[in-house]
Amino acid sequence: MGFFGGIGILFYGLFMLLVLGLGIVWFYFSLRFFRQATEYYQSELNDRAKKYEQMSELLAKFDQLVDVLKVK
């Protein structure tokens, strides 16, 4: 059987359960991290789109103002 016999198998099994548990915990937190990262990235893209729309509206208003001033 080995040096420790049955108790060695027991310790090896407990060690493997610990490694498996740590792997599952690591997988859970990595999924959670990437989900939060994608939500943050999506919110940044939405903010950028809103700013682009606002700048387009301001540019259109500025063009109208320039046209009005050209007429006078």
PDB file of N, CA, C and O in Angstrom:
ATOM      1  N   MET A   1       0.810  -1.173   0.000  1.00  0.00           N
ATOM      2  CA  MET A   1       0.000   0.000   0.000  1.00  0.00           C
ATOM      3  C   MET A   1       0.854   1.237   0.000  1.00  0.00           C
ATOM      4  O   MET A   1       0.363   2.143  -0.674  1.00  0.00           O
ATOM      5  N   GLY A   2       1.795   1.466   0.472  1.00  0.00           N
ATOM      6  CA  GLY A   2       2.533   2.705   0.521  1.00  0.00           C
ATOM      7  C   GLY A   2       3.003   2.945   1.932  1.00  0.00           C
ATOM      8  O   GLY A   2       2.820   2.104   2.813  1.00  0.00           O
ATOM      9  N   PHE A   3       3.591   4.059   2.138  1.00  0.00           N
ATOM     10  CA  PHE A   3       4.173   4.341   3.449  1.00  0.00           C
ATOM     11  C   PHE A   3       3.097   4.509   4.517  1.00  0.00           C
ATOM     12  O   PHE A   3       3.207   3.943   5.605  1.00  0.00           O
ATOM     13  N   PHE A   4       2.055   5.287   4.210  1.00  0.00           N
ATOM     14  CA  PHE A   4       1.022   5.523   5.218  1.00  0.00           C
ATOM     15  C   PHE A   4      -0.168   4.584   5.081  1.00  0.00           C
ATOM     16  O   PHE A   4      -0.991   4.512   5.993  1.00  0.00           O
ATOM     17  N   GLY A   5      -0.283   3.879   3.994  1.00  0.00           N
ATOM     18  CA  GLY A   5      -1.388   2.949   3.815  1.00  0.00           C
ATOM     19  C   GLY A   5      -2.694   3.677   3.555  1.00  0.00           C
ATOM     20  O   GLY A   5      -2.758   4.590   2.732  1.00  0.00           O
ATOM     21  N   GLY A   6      -3.725   3.266   4.260  1.00  0.00           N
ATOM     22  CA  GLY A   6      -5.064   3.822   4.058  1.00  0.00           C
ATOM     23  C   GLY A   6      -5.177   5.273   4.445  1.00  0.00           C
ATOM     24  O   GLY A   6      -5.943   6.023   3.840  1.00  0.00           O
ATOM     25  N   ILE A   7      -4.415   5.682   5.458  1.00  0.00           N
ATOM     26  CA  ILE A   7      -4.492   7.088   5.880  1.00  0.00           C
ATOM     27  C   ILE A   7      -3.886   8.013   4.821  1.00  0.00           C
ATOM     28  O   ILE A   7      -4.301   9.165   4.695  1.00  0.00           O
ATOM     29  N   GLY A   8      -2.914   7.518   4.065  1.00  0.00           N
ATOM     30  CA  GLY A   8      -2.349   8.303   2.968  1.00  0.00           C
ATOM     31  C   GLY A   8      -3.373   8.546   1.885  1.00  0.00           C
ATOM     32  O   GLY A   8      -3.447   9.641   1.327  1.00  0.00           O
ATOM     33  N   ILE A   9      -4.171   7.524   1.582  1.00  0.00           N
ATOM     34  CA  ILE A   9      -5.230   7.679   0.582  1.00  0.00           C
ATOM     35  C   ILE A   9      -6.262   8.690   1.078  1.00  0.00           C
ATOM     36  O   ILE A   9      -6.763   9.505   0.303  1.00  0.00           O
ATOM     37  N   LEU A  10      -6.575   8.634   2.362  1.00  0.00           N
ATOM     38  CA  LEU A  10      -7.527   9.578   2.944  1.00  0.00           C
ATOM     39  C   LEU A  10      -7.009  11.013   2.845  1.00  0.00           C
ATOM     40  O   LEU A  10      -7.747  11.911   2.438  1.00  0.00           O
ATOM     41  N   PHE A  11      -5.748  11.233   3.213  1.00  0.00           N
ATOM     42  CA  PHE A  11      -5.175  12.574   3.115  1.00  0.00           C
ATOM     43  C   PHE A  11      -5.099  13.046   1.669  1.00  0.00           C
ATOM     44  O   PHE A  11      -5.343  14.217   1.375  1.00  0.00           O
ATOM     45  N   TYR A  12      -4.758  12.127   0.768  1.00  0.00           N
ATOM     46  CA  TYR A  12      -4.703  12.485  -0.650  1.00  0.00           C
ATOM     47  C   TYR A  12      -6.095  12.882  -1.146  1.00  0.00           C
ATOM     48  O   TYR A  12      -6.230  13.853  -1.890  1.00  0.00           O
ATOM     49  N   GLY A  13      -7.122  12.146  -0.745  1.00  0.00           N
ATOM     50  CA  GLY A  13      -8.495  12.476  -1.139  1.00  0.00           C
ATOM     51  C   GLY A  13      -8.927  13.825  -0.595  1.00  0.00           C
ATOM     52  O   GLY A  13      -9.554  14.610  -1.305  1.00  0.00           O
ATOM     53  N   LEU A  14      -8.595  14.100   0.662  1.00  0.00           N
ATOM     54  CA  LEU A  14      -8.931  15.402   1.242  1.00  0.00           C
ATOM     55  C   LEU A  14      -8.191  16.532   0.533  1.00  0.00           C
ATOM     56  O   LEU A  14      -8.749  17.604   0.300  1.00  0.00           O
ATOM     57  N   PHE A  15      -6.938  16.279   0.195  1.00  0.00           N
ATOM     58  CA  PHE A  15      -6.158  17.279  -0.536  1.00  0.00           C
ATOM     59  C   PHE A  15      -6.773  17.552  -1.908  1.00  0.00           C
ATOM     60  O   PHE A  15      -6.864  18.705  -2.332  1.00  0.00           O
ATOM     61  N   MET A  16      -7.189  16.505  -2.595  1.00  0.00           N
ATOM     62  CA  MET A  16      -7.807  16.683  -3.912  1.00  0.00           C
ATOM     63  C   MET A  16      -9.144  17.423  -3.790  1.00  0.00           C
ATOM     64  O   MET A  16      -9.477  18.240  -4.649  1.00  0.00           O
ATOM     65  N   LEU A  17      -9.910  17.144  -2.733  1.00  0.00           N
ATOM     66  CA  LEU A  17     -11.155  17.892  -2.516  1.00  0.00           C
ATOM     67  C   LEU A  17     -10.872  19.369  -2.258  1.00  0.00           C
ATOM     68  O   LEU A  17     -11.600  20.240  -2.737  1.00  0.00           O
ATOM     69  N   LEU A  18      -9.820  19.644  -1.505  1.00  0.00           N
ATOM     70  CA  LEU A  18      -9.430  21.030  -1.251  1.00  0.00           C
ATOM     71  C   LEU A  18      -9.035  21.729  -2.550  1.00  0.00           C
ATOM     72  O   LEU A  18      -9.448  22.862  -2.798  1.00  0.00           O
ATOM     73  N   VAL A  19      -8.244  21.062  -3.368  1.00  0.00           N
ATOM     74  CA  VAL A  19      -7.824  21.643  -4.653  1.00  0.00           C
ATOM     75  C   VAL A  19      -9.036  21.861  -5.550  1.00  0.00           C
ATOM     76  O   VAL A  19      -9.142  22.894  -6.209  1.00  0.00           O
ATOM     77  N   LEU A  20      -9.949  20.895  -5.578  1.00  0.00           N
ATOM     78  CA  LEU A  20     -11.157  21.037  -6.389  1.00  0.00           C
ATOM     79  C   LEU A  20     -12.013  22.199  -5.884  1.00  0.00           C
ATOM     80  O   LEU A  20     -12.541  22.975  -6.680  1.00  0.00           O
ATOM     81  N   GLY A  21     -12.148  22.317  -4.571  1.00  0.00           N
ATOM     82  CA  GLY A  21     -12.919  23.422  -4.000  1.00  0.00           C
ATOM     83  C   GLY A  21     -12.308  24.770  -4.332  1.00  0.00           C
ATOM     84  O   GLY A  21     -13.018  25.712  -4.684  1.00  0.00           O
ATOM     85  N   LEU A  22     -10.984  24.859  -4.220  1.00  0.00           N
ATOM     86  CA  LEU A  22     -10.316  26.117  -4.571  1.00  0.00           C
ATOM     87  C   LEU A  22     -10.485  26.437  -6.053  1.00  0.00           C
ATOM     88  O   LEU A  22     -10.642  27.599  -6.427  1.00  0.00           O
ATOM     89  N   GLY A  23     -10.453  25.420  -6.883  1.00  0.00           N
ATOM     90  CA  GLY A  23     -10.666  25.633  -8.318  1.00  0.00           C
ATOM     91  C   GLY A  23     -12.063  26.148  -8.614  1.00  0.00           C
ATOM     92  O   GLY A  23     -12.242  27.029  -9.454  1.00  0.00           O
ATOM     93  N   ILE A  24     -13.048  25.598  -7.924  1.00  0.00           N
ATOM     94  CA  ILE A  24     -14.429  26.045  -8.122  1.00  0.00           C
ATOM     95  C   ILE A  24     -14.602  27.483  -7.641  1.00  0.00           C
ATOM     96  O   ILE A  24     -15.260  28.285  -8.304  1.00  0.00           O
ATOM     97  N   VAL A  25     -14.016  27.810  -6.496  1.00  0.00           N
ATOM     98  CA  VAL A  25     -14.100  29.183  -5.980  1.00  0.00           C
ATOM     99  C   VAL A  25     -13.414  30.152  -6.935  1.00  0.00           C
ATOM    100  O   VAL A  25     -13.943  31.230  -7.206  1.00  0.00           O
ATOM    101  N   TRP A  26     -12.246  29.782  -7.446  1.00  0.00           N
ATOM    102  CA  TRP A  26     -11.532  30.634  -8.401  1.00  0.00           C
ATOM    103  C   TRP A  26     -12.363  30.838  -9.660  1.00  0.00           C
ATOM    104  O   TRP A  26     -12.432  31.951 -10.180  1.00  0.00           O
ATOM    105  N   PHE A  27     -12.998  29.771 -10.158  1.00  0.00           N
ATOM    106  CA  PHE A  27     -13.824  29.860 -11.357  1.00  0.00           C
ATOM    107  C   PHE A  27     -15.012  30.791 -11.121  1.00  0.00           C
ATOM    108  O   PHE A  27     -15.345  31.599 -11.987  1.00  0.00           O
ATOM    109  N   TYR A  28     -15.652  30.685  -9.956  1.00  0.00           N
ATOM    110  CA  TYR A  28     -16.795  31.535  -9.622  1.00  0.00           C
ATOM    111  C   TYR A  28     -16.391  33.008  -9.603  1.00  0.00           C
ATOM    112  O   TYR A  28     -17.072  33.850 -10.188  1.00  0.00           O
ATOM    113  N   PHE A  29     -15.283  33.316  -8.931  1.00  0.00           N
ATOM    114  CA  PHE A  29     -14.876  34.723  -8.837  1.00  0.00           C
ATOM    115  C   PHE A  29     -14.376  35.259 -10.175  1.00  0.00           C
ATOM    116  O   PHE A  29     -14.533  36.447 -10.458  1.00  0.00           O
ATOM    117  N   SER A  30     -13.779  34.406 -10.999  1.00  0.00           N
ATOM    118  CA  SER A  30     -13.354  34.890 -12.316  1.00  0.00           C
ATOM    119  C   SER A  30     -14.570  35.191 -13.187  1.00  0.00           C
ATOM    120  O   SER A  30     -14.575  36.182 -13.918  1.00  0.00           O
ATOM    121  N   LEU A  31     -15.601  34.347 -13.118  1.00  0.00           N
ATOM    122  CA  LEU A  31     -16.823  34.638 -13.868  1.00  0.00           C
ATOM    123  C   LEU A  31     -17.476  35.922 -13.372  1.00  0.00           C
ATOM    124  O   LEU A  31     -17.954  36.731 -14.167  1.00  0.00           O
ATOM    125  N   ARG A  32     -17.495  36.103 -12.068  1.00  0.00           N
ATOM    126  CA  ARG A  32     -18.077  37.313 -11.490  1.00  0.00           C
ATOM    127  C   ARG A  32     -17.302  38.555 -11.920  1.00  0.00           C
ATOM    128  O   ARG A  32     -17.895  39.583 -12.247  1.00  0.00           O
ATOM    129  N   PHE A  33     -15.983  38.454 -11.919  1.00  0.00           N
ATOM    130  CA  PHE A  33     -15.152  39.577 -12.339  1.00  0.00           C
ATOM    131  C   PHE A  33     -15.419  39.938 -13.798  1.00  0.00           C
ATOM    132  O   PHE A  33     -15.589  41.113 -14.124  1.00  0.00           O
ATOM    133  N   PHE A  34     -15.456  38.932 -14.680  1.00  0.00           N
ATOM    134  CA  PHE A  34     -15.658  39.227 -16.094  1.00  0.00           C
ATOM    135  C   PHE A  34     -17.064  39.740 -16.367  1.00  0.00           C
ATOM    136  O   PHE A  34     -17.255  40.538 -17.285  1.00  0.00           O
ATOM    137  N   ARG A  35     -18.056  39.298 -15.589  1.00  0.00           N
ATOM    138  CA  ARG A  35     -19.406  39.828 -15.748  1.00  0.00           C
ATOM    139  C   ARG A  35     -19.431  41.305 -15.365  1.00  0.00           C
ATOM    140  O   ARG A  35     -20.030  42.118 -16.069  1.00  0.00           O
ATOM    141  N   GLN A  36     -18.791  41.653 -14.268  1.00  0.00           N
ATOM    142  CA  GLN A  36     -18.734  43.059 -13.854  1.00  0.00           C
ATOM    143  C   GLN A  36     -17.942  43.890 -14.859  1.00  0.00           C
ATOM    144  O   GLN A  36     -18.294  45.038 -15.132  1.00  0.00           O
ATOM    145  N   ALA A  37     -16.886  43.319 -15.404  1.00  0.00           N
ATOM    146  CA  ALA A  37     -16.084  44.051 -16.391  1.00  0.00           C
ATOM    147  C   ALA A  37     -16.893  44.322 -17.653  1.00  0.00           C
ATOM    148  O   ALA A  37     -16.804  45.412 -18.219  1.00  0.00           O
ATOM    149  N   THR A  38     -17.682  43.346 -18.105  1.00  0.00           N
ATOM    150  CA  THR A  38     -18.486  43.573 -19.304  1.00  0.00           C
ATOM    151  C   THR A  38     -19.585  44.595 -19.038  1.00  0.00           C
ATOM    152  O   THR A  38     -19.899  45.404 -19.911  1.00  0.00           O
ATOM    153  N   GLU A  39     -20.178  44.569 -17.835  1.00  0.00           N
ATOM    154  CA  GLU A  39     -21.187  45.582 -17.504  1.00  0.00           C
ATOM    155  C   GLU A  39     -20.562  46.978 -17.485  1.00  0.00           C
ATOM    156  O   GLU A  39     -21.162  47.930 -17.985  1.00  0.00           O
ATOM    157  N   TYR A  40     -19.380  47.103 -16.920  1.00  0.00           N
ATOM    158  CA  TYR A  40     -18.696  48.398 -16.880  1.00  0.00           C
ATOM    159  C   TYR A  40     -18.367  48.866 -18.297  1.00  0.00           C
ATOM    160  O   TYR A  40     -18.582  50.032 -18.631  1.00  0.00           O
ATOM    161  N   TYR A  41     -17.853  47.971 -19.122  1.00  0.00           N
ATOM    162  CA  TYR A  41     -17.492  48.334 -20.492  1.00  0.00           C
ATOM    163  C   TYR A  41     -18.729  48.761 -21.272  1.00  0.00           C
ATOM    164  O   TYR A  41     -18.682  49.722 -22.041  1.00  0.00           O
ATOM    165  N   GLN A  42     -19.849  48.041 -21.073  1.00  0.00           N
ATOM    166  CA  GLN A  42     -21.080  48.395 -21.775  1.00  0.00           C
ATOM    167  C   GLN A  42     -21.585  49.763 -21.326  1.00  0.00           C
ATOM    168  O   GLN A  42     -22.065  50.546 -22.145  1.00  0.00           O
ATOM    169  N   SER A  43     -21.481  50.055 -20.032  1.00  0.00           N
ATOM    170  CA  SER A  43     -21.922  51.369 -19.551  1.00  0.00           C
ATOM    171  C   SER A  43     -21.024  52.472 -20.107  1.00  0.00           C
ATOM    172  O   SER A  43     -21.507  53.560 -20.420  1.00  0.00           O
ATOM    173  N   GLU A  44     -19.731  52.207 -20.234  1.00  0.00           N
ATOM    174  CA  GLU A  44     -18.830  53.199 -20.834  1.00  0.00           C
ATOM    175  C   GLU A  44     -19.181  53.437 -22.298  1.00  0.00           C
ATOM    176  O   GLU A  44     -19.152  54.575 -22.767  1.00  0.00           O
ATOM    177  N   LEU A  45     -19.512  52.372 -23.018  1.00  0.00           N
ATOM    178  CA  LEU A  45     -19.916  52.535 -24.417  1.00  0.00           C
ATOM    179  C   LEU A  45     -21.214  53.333 -24.521  1.00  0.00           C
ATOM    180  O   LEU A  45     -21.356  54.175 -25.408  1.00  0.00           O
ATOM    181  N   ASN A  46     -22.155  53.074 -23.622  1.00  0.00           N
ATOM    182  CA  ASN A  46     -23.412  53.830 -23.631  1.00  0.00           C
ATOM    183  C   ASN A  46     -23.165  55.299 -23.323  1.00  0.00           C
ATOM    184  O   ASN A  46     -23.755  56.173 -23.958  1.00  0.00           O
ATOM    185  N   ASP A  47     -22.299  55.577 -22.358  1.00  0.00           N
ATOM    186  CA  ASP A  47     -21.971  56.969 -22.037  1.00  0.00           C
ATOM    187  C   ASP A  47     -21.310  57.665 -23.222  1.00  0.00           C
ATOM    188  O   ASP A  47     -21.597  58.827 -23.508  1.00  0.00           O
ATOM    189  N   ARG A  48     -20.430  56.952 -23.903  1.00  0.00           N
ATOM    190  CA  ARG A  48     -19.763  57.532 -25.066  1.00  0.00           C
ATOM    191  C   ARG A  48     -20.770  57.831 -26.173  1.00  0.00           C
ATOM    192  O   ARG A  48     -20.675  58.858 -26.845  1.00  0.00           O
ATOM    193  N   ALA A  49     -21.738  56.930 -26.361  1.00  0.00           N
ATOM    194  CA  ALA A  49     -22.761  57.160 -27.383  1.00  0.00           C
ATOM    195  C   ALA A  49     -23.621  58.372 -27.021  1.00  0.00           C
ATOM    196  O   ALA A  49     -23.969  59.169 -27.892  1.00  0.00           O
ATOM    197  N   LYS A  50     -23.965  58.513 -25.736  1.00  0.00           N
ATOM    198  CA  LYS A  50     -24.750  59.676 -25.311  1.00  0.00           C
ATOM    199  C   LYS A  50     -23.973  60.964 -25.546  1.00  0.00           C
ATOM    200  O   LYS A  50     -24.537  61.948 -26.026  1.00  0.00           O
ATOM    201  N   LYS A  51     -22.694  60.967 -25.215  1.00  0.00           N
ATOM    202  CA  LYS A  51     -21.872  62.162 -25.427  1.00  0.00           C
ATOM    203  C   LYS A  51     -21.779  62.494 -26.911  1.00  0.00           C
ATOM    204  O   LYS A  51     -21.813  63.663 -27.293  1.00  0.00           O
ATOM    205  N   TYR A  52     -21.661  61.469 -27.744  1.00  0.00           N
ATOM    206  CA  TYR A  52     -21.590  61.692 -29.186  1.00  0.00           C
ATOM    207  C   TYR A  52     -22.889  62.316 -29.693  1.00  0.00           C
ATOM    208  O   TYR A  52     -22.866  63.231 -30.517  1.00  0.00           O
ATOM    209  N   GLU A  53     -24.032  61.810 -29.189  1.00  0.00           N
ATOM    210  CA  GLU A  53     -25.318  62.384 -29.593  1.00  0.00           C
ATOM    211  C   GLU A  53     -25.436  63.837 -29.137  1.00  0.00           C
ATOM    212  O   GLU A  53     -25.909  64.688 -29.891  1.00  0.00           O
ATOM    213  N   GLN A  54     -25.012  64.120 -27.915  1.00  0.00           N
ATOM    214  CA  GLN A  54     -25.078  65.495 -27.412  1.00  0.00           C
ATOM    215  C   GLN A  54     -24.176  66.412 -28.226  1.00  0.00           C
ATOM    216  O   GLN A  54     -24.554  67.540 -28.540  1.00  0.00           O
ATOM    217  N   MET A  55     -22.996  65.937 -28.566  1.00  0.00           N
ATOM    218  CA  MET A  55     -22.087  66.760 -29.368  1.00  0.00           C
ATOM    219  C   MET A  55     -22.662  66.988 -30.762  1.00  0.00           C
ATOM    220  O   MET A  55     -22.501  68.070 -31.327  1.00  0.00           O
ATOM    221  N   SER A  56     -23.328  65.984 -31.318  1.00  0.00           N
ATOM    222  CA  SER A  56     -23.953  66.159 -32.629  1.00  0.00           C
ATOM    223  C   SER A  56     -25.058  67.208 -32.568  1.00  0.00           C
ATOM    224  O   SER A  56     -25.184  68.044 -33.462  1.00  0.00           O
ATOM    225  N   GLU A  57     -25.862  67.155 -31.493  1.00  0.00           N
ATOM    226  CA  GLU A  57     -26.922  68.156 -31.336  1.00  0.00           C
ATOM    227  C   GLU A  57     -26.332  69.556 -31.167  1.00  0.00           C
ATOM    228  O   GLU A  57     -26.827  70.513 -31.763  1.00  0.00           O
ATOM    229  N   LEU A  58     -25.290  69.681 -30.367  1.00  0.00           N
ATOM    230  CA  LEU A  58     -24.660  70.989 -30.179  1.00  0.00           C
ATOM    231  C   LEU A  58     -24.056  71.508 -31.479  1.00  0.00           C
ATOM    232  O   LEU A  58     -24.135  72.700 -31.777  1.00  0.00           O
ATOM    233  N   LEU A  59     -23.458  70.614 -32.244  1.00  0.00           N
ATOM    234  CA  LEU A  59     -22.887  71.021 -33.522  1.00  0.00           C
ATOM    235  C   LEU A  59     -23.978  71.492 -34.478  1.00  0.00           C
ATOM    236  O   LEU A  59     -23.792  72.470 -35.201  1.00  0.00           O
ATOM    237  N   ALA A  60     -25.120  70.797 -34.484  1.00  0.00           N
ATOM    238  CA  ALA A  60     -26.231  71.216 -35.342  1.00  0.00           C
ATOM    239  C   ALA A  60     -26.750  72.587 -34.914  1.00  0.00           C
ATOM    240  O   ALA A  60     -27.032  73.433 -35.763  1.00  0.00           O
ATOM    241  N   LYS A  61     -26.880  72.814 -33.610  1.00  0.00           N
ATOM    242  CA  LYS A  61     -27.331  74.124 -33.124  1.00  0.00           C
ATOM    243  C   LYS A  61     -26.317  75.215 -33.465  1.00  0.00           C
ATOM    244  O   LYS A  61     -26.691  76.330 -33.828  1.00  0.00           O
ATOM    245  N   PHE A  62     -25.047  74.887 -33.346  1.00  0.00           N
ATOM    246  CA  PHE A  62     -24.010  75.856 -33.687  1.00  0.00           C
ATOM    247  C   PHE A  62     -24.058  76.192 -35.172  1.00  0.00           C
ATOM    248  O   PHE A  62     -23.899  77.352 -35.552  1.00  0.00           O
ATOM    249  N   ASP A  63     -24.275  75.182 -36.014  1.00  0.00           N
ATOM    250  CA  ASP A  63     -24.400  75.435 -37.449  1.00  0.00           C
ATOM    251  C   ASP A  63     -25.597  76.333 -37.743  1.00  0.00           C
ATOM    252  O   ASP A  63     -25.512  77.222 -38.590  1.00  0.00           O
ATOM    253  N   GLN A  64     -26.712  76.106 -37.049  1.00  0.00           N
ATOM    254  CA  GLN A  64     -27.884  76.965 -37.233  1.00  0.00           C
ATOM    255  C   GLN A  64     -27.569  78.397 -36.815  1.00  0.00           C
ATOM    256  O   GLN A  64     -27.967  79.349 -37.488  1.00  0.00           O
ATOM    257  N   LEU A  65     -26.857  78.545 -35.710  1.00  0.00           N
ATOM    258  CA  LEU A  65     -26.487  79.879 -35.236  1.00  0.00           C
ATOM    259  C   LEU A  65     -25.580  80.574 -36.245  1.00  0.00           C
ATOM    260  O   LEU A  65     -25.744  81.765 -36.509  1.00  0.00           O
ATOM    261  N   VAL A  66     -24.640  79.849 -36.801  1.00  0.00           N
ATOM    262  CA  VAL A  66     -23.746  80.431 -37.806  1.00  0.00           C
ATOM    263  C   VAL A  66     -24.536  80.844 -39.035  1.00  0.00           C
ATOM    264  O   VAL A  66     -24.280  81.902 -39.611  1.00  0.00           O
ATOM    265  N   ASP A  67     -25.500  80.014 -39.444  1.00  0.00           N
ATOM    266  CA  ASP A  67     -26.332  80.372 -40.597  1.00  0.00           C
ATOM    267  C   ASP A  67     -27.146  81.631 -40.313  1.00  0.00           C
ATOM    268  O   ASP A  67     -27.291  82.489 -41.184  1.00  0.00           O
ATOM    269  N   VAL A  68     -27.676  81.743 -39.098  1.00  0.00           N
ATOM    270  CA  VAL A  68     -28.452  82.937 -38.735  1.00  0.00           C
ATOM    271  C   VAL A  68     -27.553  84.167 -38.755  1.00  0.00           C
ATOM    272  O   VAL A  68     -27.965  85.224 -39.233  1.00  0.00           O
ATOM    273  N   LEU A  69     -26.342  84.044 -38.247  1.00  0.00           N
ATOM    274  CA  LEU A  69     -25.427  85.181 -38.233  1.00  0.00           C
ATOM    275  C   LEU A  69     -24.964  85.552 -39.640  1.00  0.00           C
ATOM    276  O   LEU A  69     -24.700  86.723 -39.914  1.00  0.00           O
ATOM    277  N   LYS A  70     -24.864  84.570 -40.531  1.00  0.00           N
ATOM    278  CA  LYS A  70     -24.470  84.865 -41.912  1.00  0.00           C
ATOM    279  C   LYS A  70     -25.554  85.668 -42.616  1.00  0.00           C
ATOM    280  O   LYS A  70     -25.254  86.532 -43.441  1.00  0.00           O
ATOM    281  N   VAL A  71     -26.811  85.386 -42.293  1.00  0.00           N
ATOM    282  CA  VAL A  71     -27.923  86.079 -42.935  1.00  0.00           C
ATOM    283  C   VAL A  71     -27.919  87.551 -42.536  1.00  0.00           C
ATOM    284  O   VAL A  71     -28.208  88.420 -43.359  1.00  0.00           O
ATOM    285  N   LYS A  72     -27.594  87.830 -41.282  1.00  0.00           N
ATOM    286  CA  LYS A  72     -27.605  89.227 -40.815  1.00  0.00           C
ATOM    287  C   LYS A  72     -26.439  89.938 -41.338  1.00  0.00           C
ATOM    288  O   LYS A  72     -26.264  91.125 -41.061  1.00  0.00           O
TER     289      LYS A  72
END
